[in-house]
Amino acid sequence: MRKVIVLMTILLLCVAFIVGCSSQSTTAPAATTNAAPPTTAATTVPTTPVSAPTTAPINTTTQVPVVSAAPKYGGTLKIVIIAGPQTPGGWPPDVFGPDAVSYQFCMESLLRGDNKGGVLPWLAESYKIADDLKSITFTLRKDVKFHDGTDFNAQAAKWNLDQTIAAKKVNTWDSVDLIDDYTIRVNFTRWANNNLNTFADSNYTWMVSPTAYQKNGIDWMRNNPVGTGPFKFVSFQRDVNYKVTRNPDYWIKDRPYLDGIEIMYVADSMTQKSIMQSGGADVLQAEPGKTAMDFQAQGFNFVNQIITTYCFLPDSAHADSPYANQKVREAVEYAIDREAIAKAFSYGFWTAPYQIPAPASAAYNPDFSLGRKHDLAKAKQLLTEAGYPNGFKTTILGNPAIPRDITVAVQSYLQAANIQAEIIFPANMGGFIENSNSLNNVLVMQPIMSFSNYNSTIEQFLLGKDSLWNHNFLASPEFLKLRETSLYAPTMDITLIRAATDQLTREAAAIPLAHAGLGWIMNPSVKDSGNLERSSSDSFKSEQMWLDK
């Protein structure tokens, strides 16, 4: 359950991712003089496939982040999060998405995502997409070593990516070719416009030492992260803490500034507040609500983006489920007063959602008009037309990451429409979600997090049986056609993405309930954290962080 809380925590955040975000970042890093910025804006493309991108891919040079004036060396940054992973996370193909918040300080990818959907070279100093879109070539940095002293080179990079291919984690990767000691080519099974993003900030593309694996084996690797990051793994106690220490041989000269980082896992909200207020921690993971508001009033900073939409994913995959009938799904949406929920729970941080993309996502449409607003009479009318004049019984699969008060509020609105819903909060939400195709007549409460390329969001959460996290709803042929047009266009096109998510709204296949975007409460002494600048809001720029103490 703790593992899943983090998952959802990240889903909420991720200010990513968090992520196709168009909102403001906190402190934008300045580029070095010879660095060419990547193209990040979406480009309008034809709706029919073409053989080459409308804008030619460009090579970019690794950008070393620039921090604010006079950073200080030393100190251990202490971060409190809601829940932690089950293992230290040394084997990337096994990493559970939300657990990456703990592992990120030791691990790095070939590319690094920004908060507008673009990518920058990182362990790769440049990249080039082939004109025929069948491959991408990476030129790797020559001054990088793993924490055990092993050189990071083409052989090491190929070995890592081969593990991801063997684990079937990225279905568009076919094979990896060695070009020379510091150049590799990744061949695609098919072009998709989120292919480039799969190499940025993804745990599946974290680089770990092949020497450590060959010497110690996979079980040792799972418990001993050996990456290239600015910090080296020290220790892990499940449900207690995760500690890392400064990597003195990090490839960015004179970085990092911190001596170390400790992540503390504290589920109790009162204990969290006590630790922060007493100075026992510098950073606290928090929702945009009363806690964040109270800390702001005490002089703490709060960085946050509304990047996640809590949704009902009704069970339409089973023919005998009431939710196989679109009128029933529409009735559920009309029954819920989202304006009242936002007023009661958001403390002004978010508004009522009527579309699936969250406001901080580039896919969000400010002119959206397809949402169904609260209308209890309409909900009852639709239930009658669907053959349920007296309502029916159902189950809400509650998510630990979603405040229980919101879940209970939704339950009460359904009851007013004669839909009697029992709430279940599974101990293993991840397992329930992954096996949700076996659950009949359920409303799964799922945080839908916005990735920088929203096509990746669709792939992970909104494809029904073919999605990563939820298999209990049926993706219609109309939606699948729009999704393919969007995903396989030469470049990401917001218009095409919106067409696909709009279709889900028309079908009431995913029903928005509330917004979220777990953020970070920070002591003012925390400088240059990089939150909201990367592809996920749960990601720090730990190589540049420092403490003004």
Secondary structure as the mmCIF struct_conf table of DSSP 4:
data_model
#
loop_
_struct_conf.conf_type_id
_struct_conf.id
_struct_conf.beg_label_comp_id
_struct_conf.beg_label_asym_id
_struct_conf.beg_label_seq_id
_struct_conf.end_label_comp_id
_struct_conf.end_label_asym_id
_struct_conf.end_label_seq_id
HELX_RH_AL_P HELX_RH_AL_P1 ARG A 2 LEU A 12
TURN_TY1_P TURN_TY1_P1 ALA A 16 GLY A 20
STRN STRN1 CYS A 21 CYS A 21
BEND BEND1 SER A 23 SER A 23
HELX_LH_PP_P HELX_LH_PP_P1 GLN A 24 SER A 25
BEND BEND2 THR A 26 THR A 27
HELX_LH_PP_P HELX_LH_PP_P2 ALA A 28 THR A 32
TURN_TY1_P TURN_TY1_P2 THR A 33 ASN A 34
HELX_LH_PP_P HELX_LH_PP_P3 ALA A 35 THR A 39
BEND BEND3 ALA A 41 ALA A 41
BEND BEND4 THR A 47 THR A 48
BEND BEND5 SER A 51 ALA A 52
BEND BEND6 THR A 54 THR A 55
HELX_LH_PP_P HELX_LH_PP_P4 VAL A 67 SER A 68
BEND BEND7 ALA A 69 ALA A 70
STRN STRN2 THR A 76 ILE A 81
BEND BEND8 ILE A 82 ILE A 82
BEND BEND9 GLN A 86 THR A 87
BEND BEND10 TRP A 91 TRP A 91
HELX_RH_3T_P HELX_RH_3T_P1 PRO A 92 ASP A 94
HELX_RH_3T_P HELX_RH_3T_P2 GLY A 97 ASP A 99
HELX_RH_AL_P HELX_RH_AL_P2 ALA A 100 TYR A 103
TURN_TY1_P TURN_TY1_P3 GLN A 104 CYS A 106
BEND BEND11 LEU A 110 LEU A 110
STRN STRN3 LEU A 111 GLY A 113
STRN STRN4 ASP A 114 ASP A 114
TURN_TY1_P TURN_TY1_P4 ASN A 115 LYS A 116
BEND BEND12 GLY A 117 GLY A 117
STRN STRN5 VAL A 119 PRO A 121
BEND BEND13 TRP A 122 LEU A 123
STRN STRN6 ALA A 124 ILE A 129
TURN_TY1_P TURN_TY1_P5 ASP A 131 ASP A 132
BEND BEND14 LEU A 133 LYS A 134
STRN STRN7 SER A 135 LEU A 140
HELX_LH_PP_P HELX_LH_PP_P5 ARG A 141 ARG A 141
BEND BEND15 LYS A 142 ASP A 143
STRN STRN8 LYS A 145 LYS A 145
TURN_TY1_P TURN_TY1_P6 HIS A 147 ASP A 148
BEND BEND16 GLY A 149 GLY A 149
HELX_LH_PP_P HELX_LH_PP_P6 THR A 150 THR A 150
STRN STRN9 ASP A 151 ASP A 151
HELX_LH_PP_P HELX_LH_PP_P7 PHE A 152 PHE A 152
HELX_RH_AL_P HELX_RH_AL_P3 ALA A 154 ALA A 166
TURN_TY1_P TURN_TY1_P7 ALA A 167 LYS A 168
TURN_TY1_P TURN_TY1_P8 ASN A 171 THR A 172
STRN STRN10 TRP A 173 ASP A 180
TURN_TY1_P TURN_TY1_P9 ASP A 181 TYR A 182
STRN STRN11 THR A 183 PHE A 188
BEND BEND17 THR A 189 ARG A 190
TURN_TY1_P TURN_TY1_P10 ASN A 193 ASN A 195
HELX_RH_3T_P HELX_RH_3T_P3 LEU A 196 PHE A 199
STRN STRN12 ALA A 200 ALA A 200
BEND BEND18 ASP A 201 ASP A 201
HELX_RH_3T_P HELX_RH_3T_P4 ASN A 203 THR A 205
HELX_RH_AL_P HELX_RH_AL_P4 PRO A 210 ASN A 216
HELX_RH_AL_P HELX_RH_AL_P5 ILE A 218 ARG A 222
TURN_TY1_P TURN_TY1_P11 ASN A 223 ASN A 223
BEND BEND19 ASN A 224 ASN A 224
BEND BEND20 THR A 228 PRO A 230
STRN STRN13 PHE A 231 GLN A 237
TURN_TY1_P TURN_TY1_P12 ARG A 238 VAL A 240
STRN STRN14 ASN A 241 ARG A 246
TURN_TY1_P TURN_TY1_P13 PRO A 248 ASP A 249
BEND BEND21 TRP A 251 ILE A 252
TURN_TY1_P TURN_TY1_P14 LYS A 253 ASP A 254
BEND BEND22 ASP A 259 ASP A 259
STRN STRN15 GLY A 260 TYR A 265
HELX_RH_AL_P HELX_RH_AL_P6 SER A 269 GLN A 277
TURN_TY1_P TURN_TY1_P15 SER A 278 GLY A 279
BEND BEND23 GLY A 280 GLY A 280
BEND BEND24 ASP A 282 ASP A 282
STRN STRN16 VAL A 283 ALA A 286
TURN_TY1_P TURN_TY1_P16 PRO A 288 GLY A 289
HELX_RH_AL_P HELX_RH_AL_P7 LYS A 290 ALA A 297
TURN_TY1_P TURN_TY1_P17 GLN A 298 GLY A 299
STRN STRN17 ASN A 301 VAL A 303
STRN STRN18 THR A 308 PRO A 314
BEND BEND25 ALA A 317 HIS A 318
TURN_TY1_P TURN_TY1_P18 ALA A 319 ASP A 320
BEND BEND26 SER A 321 SER A 321
HELX_RH_3T_P HELX_RH_3T_P5 PRO A 322 ALA A 324
BEND BEND27 ASN A 325 ASN A 325
HELX_RH_AL_P HELX_RH_AL_P8 GLN A 326 ALA A 335
HELX_RH_AL_P HELX_RH_AL_P9 ARG A 338 PHE A 345
BEND BEND28 SER A 346 SER A 346
TURN_TY1_P TURN_TY1_P19 TYR A 347 GLY A 348
BEND BEND29 PHE A 349 PHE A 349
BEND BEND30 GLN A 355 PRO A 357
TURN_TY1_P TURN_TY1_P20 PRO A 359 ALA A 360
STRN STRN19 SER A 361 SER A 361
TURN_TY1_P TURN_TY1_P21 ALA A 362 ALA A 363
TURN_TY1_P TURN_TY1_P22 PRO A 366 ASP A 367
HELX_RH_AL_P HELX_RH_AL_P10 LEU A 376 GLU A 385
TURN_TY1_P TURN_TY1_P23 ALA A 386 GLY A 387
TURN_TY1_P TURN_TY1_P24 PRO A 389 ASN A 390
STRN STRN20 PHE A 392 LEU A 397
TURN_TY1_P TURN_TY1_P25 PRO A 400 ALA A 401
BEND BEND31 ILE A 402 ILE A 402
HELX_RH_AL_P HELX_RH_AL_P11 ARG A 404 ALA A 416
TURN_TY1_P TURN_TY1_P26 ALA A 417 ASN A 418
STRN STRN21 ILE A 419 ILE A 424
BEND BEND32 ALA A 427 ALA A 427
HELX_RH_AL_P HELX_RH_AL_P12 MET A 429 GLU A 434
TURN_TY1_P TURN_TY1_P27 ASN A 435 ASN A 435
HELX_RH_3T_P HELX_RH_3T_P6 SER A 436 SER A 438
BEND BEND33 ASN A 441 ASN A 441
STRN STRN22 VAL A 442 MET A 449
BEND BEND34 SER A 452 ASN A 453
HELX_RH_AL_P HELX_RH_AL_P13 TYR A 454 PHE A 461
BEND BEND35 LEU A 462 LEU A 463
HELX_RH_3T_P HELX_RH_3T_P7 GLY A 464 ASP A 466
BEND BEND36 SER A 467 TRP A 469
BEND BEND37 ASN A 472 PHE A 473
HELX_LH_PP_P HELX_LH_PP_P8 LEU A 474 SER A 476
HELX_RH_AL_P HELX_RH_AL_P14 PRO A 477 LEU A 487
TURN_TY1_P TURN_TY1_P28 TYR A 488 TYR A 488
BEND BEND38 ALA A 489 THR A 491
HELX_RH_AL_P HELX_RH_AL_P15 ILE A 494 ARG A 506
TURN_TY1_P TURN_TY1_P29 GLU A 507 ALA A 508
BEND BEND39 ALA A 509 ALA A 510
STRN STRN23 ILE A 511 ALA A 516
STRN STRN24 GLY A 519 MET A 522
TURN_TY1_P TURN_TY1_P30 PRO A 524 SER A 525
STRN STRN25 VAL A 526 LYS A 527
TURN_TY1_P TURN_TY1_P31 ASN A 531 GLU A 533
STRN STRN26 ARG A 534 ARG A 534
BEND BEND40 SER A 535 SER A 536
TURN_TY1_P TURN_TY1_P32 SER A 537 ASP A 538
TURN_TY1_P TURN_TY1_P33 SER A 542 GLN A 544
STRN STRN27 TRP A 546 LEU A 547
#
